[in-house]
């Protein structure tokens, strides 16, 4: 077998280059993998940092110093506005006097005004800071408001030299809410026995709610259910049927009961005012000749039996009036109504005067020209006339 020739230099060079290229490719792939891992680690770190920042934004509150400074600025602005109020009665329209029955309303209005200017603590809190100039000035403002919303009698009874607004407030409260047990007992009895009577629905519900509010101020809370039951109990006979109406559904609130009663009052009042007109409009009209009225008792109508025909009195005046009535009532008008006596028709019996037909230019029918008067003769003549 012939020997193989040695490999040429070109083939040896080619193998070496391939190995070198493969080594460089592996090194390049390793470098790229390291860079990818580094970028992934940086991305994870950035995401974690962003999540931590978002959590801090959700959990962290504004700095306490900034919130306190803002609140202090707002309160200072409100106090400046309160100091500029010259007449408290523009804000509290109710003036309290010793015999007043609306202390609860006055109290609510005063507290609402004080809350508006962030000053309610001057009358509701025992904390006092007379050494602080700003507090002392604003307490003087509140005290002047209290004195301006009451009469001079109440002001003299609660005024103390150098006193605070809290002291004046407690003095007024003791004057109207003192002996709360006795007041509550008397007012509760009045509340349970109160009834509508002749009051309108609006006044009745308003007074009932006012008594419940006074009882609440005295420490006796009247819940909405008790108030509704007491309202329904005190209804008069005009609205007594509404008690059954409120049993059909769920138990109503006080506002719902009041609205339903107001609607019923409106409907009932409308029917009552329109009922006479409705009766007048629905009066039936007569289409035929009405039943003649009874003979007039102004003159003699009959004569005793056996006395014979009597001479008829002169009927000139009565026939003229009868003619005028016939001309006025000519047509198919209904009988005069009880509700409107100026409409209708009155049909008179033919007048038996001797010259009535001659005065009107009319002739009697031949069968009636010489017919005797059944009302002027005796009963036998009248019966014969009816048979003819």
C-alpha positions in Angstrom: 0.0 0.0 0.0 1.5 3.3 -1.1 2.3 5.7 1.8 0.0 8.8 2.4 1.4 12.1 1.5 1.9 14.4 4.6 -0.8 17.1 5.1 -0.2 20.3 3.4 0.4 23.5 5.3 -2.8 25.0 4.0 -5.0 22.4 5.7 -3.0 22.8 9.0 -3.6 26.5 9.0 -7.2 26.1 8.3 -7.8 23.9 11.4 -5.9 26.3 13.6 -8.0 29.2 12.5 -11.2 27.3 13.2 -10.1 26.5 16.7 -9.2 30.2 17.3 -12.5 31.3 15.9 -14.4 28.9 18.1 -12.6 30.1 21.2 -13.3 33.7 20.4 -17.0 32.9 19.8 -17.2 31.2 23.2 -15.5 34.1 24.9 -17.9 36.6 23.2 -20.9 34.6 24.3 -19.7 34.5 27.8 -19.2 38.3 27.8 -22.7 38.8 26.5 -24.2 36.5 29.1 -22.4 38.5 31.9 -23.7 41.8 30.5 -27.2 40.4 30.3 -27.1 39.3 33.9 -25.7 42.6 35.0 -28.5 44.5 33.1 -31.1 42.2 34.7 -29.7 42.8 38.1 -29.8 46.6 37.6 -33.4 46.4 36.4 -34.4 44.4 39.4 -32.7 46.9 41.7 -34.5 49.8 39.9 -37.9 48.1 40.3 -37.3 47.5 43.9 -36.3 51.1 44.5 -39.4 52.3 42.6 -41.6 50.0 44.7 -40.0 51.2 47.9 -40.5 54.8 46.8 -44.2 54.2 46.0 -44.7 52.6 49.5 -43.1 55.6 51.1 -45.4 57.9 49.2 -48.5 56.0 50.3 -47.4 55.6 53.9 -45.8 58.9 54.6 -48.0 61.7 55.9 -47.3 65.4 55.3 -45.0 66.8 57.8 -46.8 67.5 61.1 -45.3 71.0 61.2 -46.8 71.9 57.8 -50.3 70.6 58.8 -50.2 72.5 62.1 -49.1 75.7 60.4 -51.9 75.4 57.9 -54.6 74.8 60.6 -53.3 77.7 62.6 -53.5 80.0 59.6 -57.1 79.0 58.9 -58.1 79.5 62.5 -56.5 82.9 62.6 -58.3 83.9 59.4 -61.7 82.8 60.9 -61.0 84.6 64.1 -60.3 87.8 62.2 -63.6 87.4 60.4 -65.4 86.8 63.7 -63.9 89.9 65.3 -65.3 92.0 62.4 -68.9 90.9 63.1 -70.6 94.0 64.6 -74.2 92.7 65.1 -74.7 89.1 66.2 -78.4 89.2 65.5 -77.6 89.1 61.8 -76.4 85.6 62.4 -78.6 84.6 65.4 -82.1 85.7 64.5 -83.7 84.4 67.8 -83.5 86.6 70.8 -83.8 84.7 74.1 -86.0 86.1 76.9 -86.9 84.7 80.4 -90.3 83.5 79.2 -89.1 82.1 75.9 -90.1 78.6 74.8 -87.5 78.3 72.1 -84.2 77.9 74.1 -83.3 74.8 72.0 -83.6 76.8 68.8 -81.5 79.7 70.2 -78.9 77.2 71.4 -78.6 75.5 68.1 -78.2 78.8 66.2 -75.5 80.1 68.6 -73.5 76.9 68.4 -73.8 76.9 64.6 -72.4 80.4 64.5 -69.5 79.5 66.9 -68.6 76.4 64.9 -68.5 78.6 61.8 -65.7 80.7 63.2 -64.0 77.9 65.2 -65.0 79.3 68.6 -67.3 76.6 70.0 -64.6 75.6 72.5 -65.1 78.9 74.4 -68.6 77.7 75.6 -68.3 73.9 75.4 -65.0 73.4 77.1 -63.8 74.2 80.6 -60.3 74.8 79.4 -59.4 78.5 79.8 -56.2 80.4 78.8 -56.6 83.8 80.2 -52.9 84.3 80.0 -52.9 84.0 76.2 -53.8 87.3 74.7 -55.4 85.8 71.5 -57.6 83.5 73.5 -58.7 86.3 75.8 -59.6 88.6 72.9 -61.7 85.9 71.2 -63.4 84.9 74.4 -64.5 88.6 74.7 -65.9 88.3 71.2 -67.9 85.2 72.1 -69.1 86.8 75.4 -70.3 89.9 73.5 -72.2 87.6 71.1 -74.0 85.9 73.9 -75.0 89.2 75.5 -76.2 90.5 72.2 -78.5 87.4 71.6 -80.4 87.7 74.9 -82.5 90.3 76.6 -81.2 92.6 79.3 -83.0 90.6 82.0 -81.1 87.4 81.1 -77.9 89.4 80.6 -78.2 90.9 84.1 -78.8 87.5 85.7 -75.7 85.8 84.2 -73.3 88.7 83.9 -70.2 88.5 86.2 -67.4 91.0 86.2 -64.4 89.5 84.6 -66.3 86.3 83.7 -65.8 84.2 80.7 -68.1 83.1 77.9 -68.3 79.6 79.4 -69.6 81.0 82.7 -72.3 83.0 80.9 -73.3 80.0 78.8 -73.6 77.7 81.9 -75.7 80.4 83.6 -78.2 80.6 80.8 -78.3 76.8 80.5 -79.1 76.5 84.2 -81.8 79.1 83.9 -83.6 77.2 81.2 -82.6 73.6 81.9 -82.4 73.7 85.7 -84.4 71.1 87.6 -84.2 68.9 84.5 -86.0 66.0 86.2 -89.1 68.1 87.1 -89.1 69.8 83.7 -88.7 66.5 81.8 -91.6 65.0 83.8 -94.0 67.8 83.1 -92.9 68.1 79.4 -93.2 64.3 78.9 -96.7 64.3 80.2 -97.6 67.2 77.9 -96.0 65.4 75.0 -97.9 62.2 75.6 -101.2 64.0 75.9 -100.8 66.4 73.0 -103.4 66.1 70.2 -104.1 67.8 67.0 -107.5 69.3 67.7 -108.1 72.2 65.2 -104.4 72.6 64.3 -103.2 72.2 60.8 -100.9 69.3 60.0 -97.9 71.6 59.6 -98.4 73.3 63.0 -99.3 70.0 64.7 -96.1 68.2 63.5 -94.0 71.2 64.2 -95.1 71.5 67.8 -94.7 67.7 68.3 -91.2 67.8 67.0 -90.3 70.8 69.1 -91.4 69.1 72.3 -89.3 66.0 71.4 -86.3 68.3 70.9 -86.9 70.0 74.3 -87.1 66.5 76.0 -83.8 65.6 74.3 -82.2 68.7 75.8 -83.4 67.7 79.2 -81.8 64.2 78.8 -84.9 62.4 77.7 -84.3 61.2 74.2 -87.4 60.6 72.0 -86.5 58.4 69.1 -88.1 58.6 65.7 -90.4 55.6 66.2 -91.8 57.0 69.4 -92.4 60.4 67.8 -94.3 58.8 64.9 -96.5 56.7 67.2 -97.3 59.8 69.2 -98.1 61.8 66.1 -100.5 59.1 64.9 -102.1 58.8 68.3 -103.0 62.5 68.5 -104.6 62.9 65.0 -108.1 64.3 65.0 -111.1 62.6 63.4 -110.4 64.2 60.0 -107.1 62.3 59.7 -107.9 59.3 61.9 -108.2 57.0 58.9 -104.6 57.6 58.0 -103.5 55.3 60.9 -104.6 52.3 58.9 -102.8 53.6 55.8 -99.4 53.6 57.6 -99.9 50.0 58.7 -99.7 48.6 55.1 -96.0 49.0 54.6 -92.8 49.2 56.6 -92.9 51.5 59.6 -92.5 55.1 58.3 -90.3 57.8 59.5 -91.5 61.1 61.0 -90.8 62.9 57.7 -92.7 60.4 55.7 -95.7 60.6 58.0 -95.7 64.4 57.9 -95.5 64.4 54.1 -98.4 62.0 53.8 -100.5 64.0 56.2 -99.8 67.2 54.3 -100.8 65.6 51.1 -104.0 64.3 52.6 -104.8 67.7 54.0 -104.3 69.3 50.6 -106.6 66.7 48.9 -109.3 67.0 51.5 -109.2 70.8 51.4 -109.5 70.8 47.6 -112.6 68.5 47.7 -114.2 70.6 50.5 -113.8 73.9 48.6 -115.1 72.5 45.2 -118.0 70.4 46.5 -120.7 73.2 46.2 -119.7 73.9 42.6 -119.7 70.2 41.8 -123.2 69.8 43.2 -124.4 72.7 41.2 -122.8 71.5 38.0 -124.2 68.0 38.5 -127.8 69.1 39.0 -129.9 67.2 36.5 -132.0 69.1 34.0 -135.7 68.2 33.5 -136.7 67.5 29.9 -140.4 67.3 30.3 -143.1 69.5 31.8 -142.7 69.6 35.6 -145.4 68.8 38.0 -147.6 71.8 38.5 -147.3 73.4 41.9 -150.1 73.3 44.4 -152.9 75.8 43.9 -152.3 79.1 45.6 -154.0 79.7 48.9 -154.2 83.4 48.4 -157.9 83.3 47.6 -160.9 81.0 47.8 -160.5 77.9 45.7 -163.6 76.0 46.4 -167.1 76.6 47.7 -169.1 74.5 50.1 -171.1 71.7 48.5 -174.5 72.7 47.3 -173.8 76.4 47.3 -173.5 76.6 43.5 -171.0 78.4 41.4 -169.7 81.6 42.9 -168.7 84.7 41.0 -165.0 84.7 40.2 -162.8 87.5 41.4 -161.2 89.9 39.0 -158.0 88.4 37.6 -156.7 91.3 35.6 -153.6 91.8 37.8 -153.0 88.1 38.3 -153.4 87.4 34.6 -150.9 90.1 33.7 -148.3 88.6 36.1 -149.1 85.2 34.7 -148.5 86.4 31.1 -145.2 87.9 32.1 -144.1 84.7 33.7 -145.1 82.7 30.7 -143.2 84.9 28.4 -140.1 84.8 30.6 -140.2 81.1 31.1 -141.0 80.2 27.5 -138.9 77.2 26.4 -137.8 73.9 27.8 -136.0 75.2 30.9 -135.5 73.0 33.9 -137.5 73.3 37.1 -135.9 76.0 39.4 -133.0 74.3 41.3 -132.5 74.6 45.0 -128.9 75.7 44.3 -129.8 78.3 41.6 -133.4 79.6 41.9 -132.9 82.0 39.0 -132.9 79.3 36.4 -135.8 76.9 35.5 -139.3 77.0 34.4 -142.6 77.4 36.2 -145.7 76.1 34.4 -149.0 77.7 35.5 -152.4 76.2 35.0 -154.5 77.9 32.4 -156.0 81.0 33.9 -159.8 80.9 34.2 -160.2 84.7 33.9 -162.9 85.7 31.5 -160.8 88.2 29.5 -157.3 86.6 29.6 -157.5 85.2 26.1 -158.9 88.4 24.7 -156.0 90.4 26.3 -153.4 88.2 24.8 -155.1 88.1 21.4 -155.5 84.3 21.7 -158.7 82.2 21.5 -159.4 79.3 23.7 -160.0 75.9 22.2 -163.7 75.3 21.6 -163.7 72.5 24.2 -162.5 74.9 26.8 -164.3 78.2 26.1 -167.4 77.3 28.0 -165.9 74.6 30.3 -166.5 75.2 33.9 -163.6 75.8 36.3 -163.1 72.6 38.3 -161.4 74.5 41.0 -164.2 77.0 41.4 -167.1 74.6 41.5 -168.2 71.7 43.7 -166.6 68.3 43.6 -169.3 66.8 41.3 -168.6 69.5 38.7 -164.9 68.9 38.9 -165.3 65.2 38.4 -167.5 65.7 35.4 -164.9 68.2 33.9 -162.1 65.6 34.3 -164.2 62.9 32.6 -164.9 65.2 29.7 
